Each structure stands twice: as structure tokens, then as C-alpha cells.
Amino acid sequence: MRLRRVASVGVWGIIVSRVASVVVALGIGGVAFALCGYDVGRLAGDVVSASFGNLFGIEDLGLLWSPLMLTGLAAAVALRIGLWNIGGEGQFYAGAIAATLVGLHVQAPLWVALALMAVAGFAGGAAWIAVPAAARAFWAVDEIITTLLLNFVAALLVGYLCTGPMRDPHQAVTAASAHIPYEIPPLLDDLHWGFAVSVALVGVVALLLGRSVWGYEVRVAGSNGRAAFYAGMPVRVRLMQVFLLSGGLAGVAGMLEVAGTVHRLQGGISNNFGYLGIMVAALAGASPLGVLPASLLLAVLLNAGIVLQSYGVSNYAVLALTGLVLFCAAVGERLAYLRLRPAA
């Protein structure tokens, strides 16, 4: 018998490999915590209780889950056409900036104002990725470099606006804008309707990619761009459209964070949601529906950081555990394609 690579493993094979990878990663993390002298069973129980044991924990988990869904969806959409959008962090900030400007300067009924802020957030995120998209589509410039570098520009721009033109002089917080008068209504006590919007957007994008001619052309262009070109598909146009959609989704995540959670623009508003969205997309295998459980896992890990800090564990342990999950998922994906077959 020898190991041989198979051509396909099917959806269930990928799901099993993902679940097994997460279990292995958490097992390794548990062993590491045990070697450091922690009661792993009690620690795991407290994490589960803090995330699902009461209404406050569920609401807090939902507030983390919602932006991770959208930034993960943004990265997954780009992966469907074979490209990496590493700039979700910058597009998140750009959407937050655009939504804040609309919220502070437009007077309208609540739902009209929120709709305008959502459109502005989408437009801000799409505009932030437009230059890297055009550079990739027409001049084959590596999108990883351009989207990544724009993250730092967006973060610095937010810092400049919050300490300069948009700073609220009446607040003790020196690096923040004025309070936005429009807030997304609550779904529960603290969890707002932005969570439902995020889930709905995941469903809409999944239908668009899986059940439309546009989605079919995107999938073909992602698997074999040259074949798609010779088949008469507008590959460059589809690439631009996918990138703009990807940036717009990340921008909507920024808008929901501003209008639903923070209610003002300030530095660090992203909480690394843009970068974590890349991990969500990788764990989901670029599947829009797979983004839902993958983002939930990342949200639980982030929520676990609060519990770990109460035990005296550094928050960096959560980042290390998150990286371990992604590493095991990458290894598990490769192993899923290997089968024992009789030697020739």
C-alpha cells in the first residue's frame, strides 16, 4: 500500500478535514495550557459558559461574529476568482469613514439615514480597493502587496481624521469623532440588527455565486482564467466586479460597527477584523456558506480571550491558538486528498 493523491474528496471530505483540524488544534492548545499548569477542563468550561451560557455572552459573541462574517465573506468572494484580498482591514476603515461622514452630516429619518450610511460604507470599501483591482486586472500587479499596503494608509487616515478634522472637542476621548445620532435598533439587548443583515448578505452572495450565470463565470475564471477568456467570458470585467464586491462587503462591516456598536469613528475600531477575515475565508475554503461556522469559531476564540485574561493568560495566547487552527486546517486540507491505494 502507498499514499496516492485523489482528484476530488467532495464537500463532506472537506468538512470532515476541517472539523478534525480544529479538534487537533484545540487538543494541542489544551496540552500546552495543561503543561503551563492550568486546569484545561475548567478553562474550557468557562469559555463555553461565557460564550453560550447566558444572554450577555451570546450578545457579546454576536457582536464579534457579525463583522467577522462580512470580512470573511469579502475575502472568500475574492478567493472564488483566484485572488487574495488582504486589504479587508483598510476597506473596513474606509467604509467606517464614509458611513461616519454621512451619519454626521445627513439629516433624515432613521431607516433612511441607515440605508444611506450602508450605501456609503459599501462605496467607501469598494473605492478603497478600486486601484488595486484595476492594477491587477489591466497590468497584472500583485494584489496581495497593493491591498496589504493600503491597510496602513487607511489606519493612518483614521488616526488623522479622529485627531484633526473630525475630532469631537467636547469629548474626553481625544482620538474620536462626534457621536453619530443614528443607531441600528437592537435585535436583543446589546446585539443589533446588523447581525441579521450580515447573515442575509452571506445568503445573498452564496446564491449569487452558486445559482447565477455571473457566479458561474466567476468560478470558471477562478479555476482557469485562460479557458474562461477563450470561452468568451469577460475575465477582466468579472475580476473588477468581484474585487469591488469584496471591498464593498468589508466596507459594510465597517458601517455596521460604527452604527451598531461603537457609534463614532475612532482608532482601532476594526479590532483586526479585516485580517481575521482572511483566516475565516481560508477555514471556509472560500465557500460563502462555510463562512458562517468559520467566523463563529473565530468569534468564540476572540471571546475566549476575555476568559483567558481572567486566568492571567496573555491575549497573545488566543492569537497563537488562532494561528494553530489555521495551520492545522491547511495541513488537514492536504491530507484529505491522500488515500491508501495498492502499490502498482
N, C-alpha and C positions, 0 to 999 in steps of 0.2 A: 504494500500500500504506500501511496505517496500523496502529498498535498498537491492539488491542482486547482487552478482558478476557474470559476464558472462565470458565464457571461452575465447572468442575472440571478438575483435572490428573491425578488418580489418585495411587495410592501411589508408583509409580515416578517420577512427576514431582516429588513432594516429596523423595524420596530423592536424585534427581539434583541438585536445587537445594541440598539440604543439603551434599552432598559437594562440589559446586562452590563453595559459600560458604566451606567450611572451607579448601579449596585456595587460594582467593583471599586469605583472611585470613592464612594461613600464608605465602603469597607476599609480601604486603605487609609482614608481620613480618620475613621474610627480607631484603627490600630495606632495611628500617630498620636491621637489625643489620649489613648489609654497609656501609651509609653510615657507621656508627659504627666501622668498621674491623675487624669480626670476620670470621673465616673461616666463612661460613654452612654450607658443606658439612661441615666438620669438626664444627661445633657440632651440626648435625642428626644426624650420625652418632653423636656421643657421647650425644645424648638417646635415640636409638633403642637404642643399646647398653646404656645404663643402665637402660632400661625393660624390654627384651626379651632382652638379650644374655646374661644369667646368671640363676641361680636367685634370688639375692638381689634383683636388680632386679624380677623377676616377683613375688616375695613382697611387696616394698615397694609395687609397683603395685597388687596385690590388696588391700592394707590401705587404700589410698586409694579404690579402686574400690568396695569394699563399702558404706561409708556414703554415698557419692555416689549409688549405685544406689537406696538406700532414701529418702534425702531428695529425690532427683529423682522417684522414684515417688510420694512423698507430694504433691509439687507437681503432678505430672501427673494424679493422681486428682482433685484439686480442679478442675483445668482442664477435665476432662471434663464437669463440670456448669456450666462457665462462670464459675468463681470463682478468685480468686488467693489461695493460702495463702502469705503472705510470712513466716509465723511458724515455718518449719521449724527455724530456729536455736533458738528458745525451746522448742519441743516436743522437740527433740533433748536440750536440757539437762534438761527436765522428766523425760523418760524415763531419762536417766542418773541423776538424783537418786533416782527411785523404785527403780530397779534396785540402786543402791548401798545404799539403806536395807534392802532385802530381803537383799542379799548379806552385809551386816554383822550382821544380827540374826536370820537364819533358819538353823537347823542342820538339814541334810538331805543325802541322797546327792547327788552331783554333778549328775546329769541332772535330778533333781527340783528342786534349787536353781536351776539354769539356766533351767528351764521357768518357775519362779515369778518369776525376775528378768525373763524375757521378757514375761510377763503384766503384771508391774508396769511395765515400760518402756512397753508399749503403753497401759496405763491412764493412766500419767503424761502421755504425749503427747496422748492423747485428752482428758484432763481440762483440759490447758492450752489447748486450742482450743475447749472446750465453750462458754465465754462468748461469744467472737466468733461462733461458729456460731449460737448462739441469737439473738444480736443481729442477725445477717444474715438469718436465716430469718423472724423474727417482727416485727422493727422496721426492716428494710432498712438497717441500719447498715453502712457501707462496711467490708468485711472486710479490705481492704488496710491501713487505718490501725490497726485493732484488733490484727490478728495481728502487724504490724510492731512496735508499741509493746511488746507482751508479750515480744518478744525481749530487750529491755533489762532488763525485770523479771527474766526467768529468769537472765540473765548475772549480774546483781547478787545474786540469791538464791544462786547457786552460790558466788560470792565470799564471801558472808556465812557460808554453811554450812561452807565449807572453812577459814575463819579463825576460826570460832566453835564451834558445837555439834558439828560433825563433824570438827573438826581432829584430826589424829593428833599428839599431843605428843612421840611418840618418833621422829619423822622430821625430817630436816633441812629438808625442803620444808615451809614454813610454811603454804602455801595448798593443802592436800590432805587428803583423808580417809585413814583406815587402809587398808591393803592388803586387798582382797577375797579371801577364801580360795577362791573358786570361779573357775576359769578355763576358757574354751572350749578344748577339745582342739585340737591343731594339725592342719591339713589337709596342710600342708608343714611346713617347719622353723618359720617365723615366721607364716605365713598360717594362720589358724584356720578352723574350720568355719562361722563366721559368714558367710564369703563364699558358701558353698553355700546357706546359709539365705537370704541376700539374693537370689540368683538364683532360688531356689524361690519366694520371695514375689512376685517380678516375674512369674513364670509363672502363679501362682495369681490374682493381680489381673488379669492380661491375660485369663485365661479367665473370670473373674467379670464383667468389663466387656464382653467380646465375645460370651459364649455363654450369658448368663443373662437372665431377664426383668428382674431388678434392674438389670443393666448396660444393658439396652435403655432402661429408664425413665430412668436417669441420663443417657444420651446424648440422649434426646429432651428432657428438662428442660434440658439444657445448650444445645441448639440453639434451642429455642423454649419457654421456660417457660410462657408463656400458653397455647400449644397443648396442652402436657402437662397443665396444670391443667384445661382444658375436656375433655380426654380422660379425666379421672377419675384421673389419676396423683397420688399424694401428694407434691407437689413439695417442700413444707417438710420432710417426713419424710426424703425422699431427700437433700435438702441437708444436713440434720443428720447423716445416716448417712455421707455422703461426707466431710464435714468431720472427723467423729470417726475415720474410717478413715485419712484423710490425716494427722491428728495422731498417731494411734497408730503408723503406719509410721515417722514421724520419731522417735518415742519408742523404737521398737525399734532404730533406728540408734544412738541414744544408749546403749542397753543393750549392744549388741554392741561398741561402742567401749570401754565400761567393763570388760566381762567378757572381751573378747578381746585388747585392745591395751594399754590404759593400766592396768587393774587397780586403779584407785582413782578417786575423783571429785576433779577439780581444775579450776581456772580455765583457760579456753582449750582445754578438751578437744574442743570442736567443730571447731576449725580452719576455721571458716566453712563447714562442710559444709552447713548449712541454707540459707545464701544461695546457695551454688553449686548446690544442688539446684534452685533456680528456673531457673537457666541451663540445667541438664540437661533440665528439663521443656520449656523453650522450644525447645531444639535438637531434642528428640524429637518436637515437635509434639503434646504431650500423649498420645503413644502409650506404653503401658506397655512394650511390646517395644522401642520406639525408645529407651527409657531406657538399655538395655544399651550400645549403641555410643556414645550421647551421654555417658554417665557415664565410659566408658572414655577418651574423648577428653579430658574434663576431668581425669581421673586422670593421663593422660600429661602434660598441661600442668603439673599440680602437681608431678609427678615431675621434669619438665624444670627446675623452679626450682632444684633442688639442683645440677644440672649448670651452669646459668647462673651461679649464685653462685660456682662454682669458677673461672669465667672473669672474675669481678669484676663481673658484671651484677647489678643490684639485683633483688630478688624482685618488686618492683612491675612489672617488665617482663612477668612472667608474667600478672599481673592485667590489664595493658594488652592483652596478646595475647588473653587470655580474653574481655575486653570486645569486642575487634575481631572475634573469631569470632562472638559473639552479634549484633553489629551487621550483619555480612555475611550471617548467616543470616536476619535479619529482612528485609533488602533482597532477598535471593535468593528468599524466600518470595513477596514481592510480584511480583517479576519472573517467577516461574514461572507466574503466571496471565495473563501478557501474550503475545499471539500476533500475528504479522503477518498481516493479512487485507486483501483488496482493498477499496479505498475504495468506499463506496456511490455 
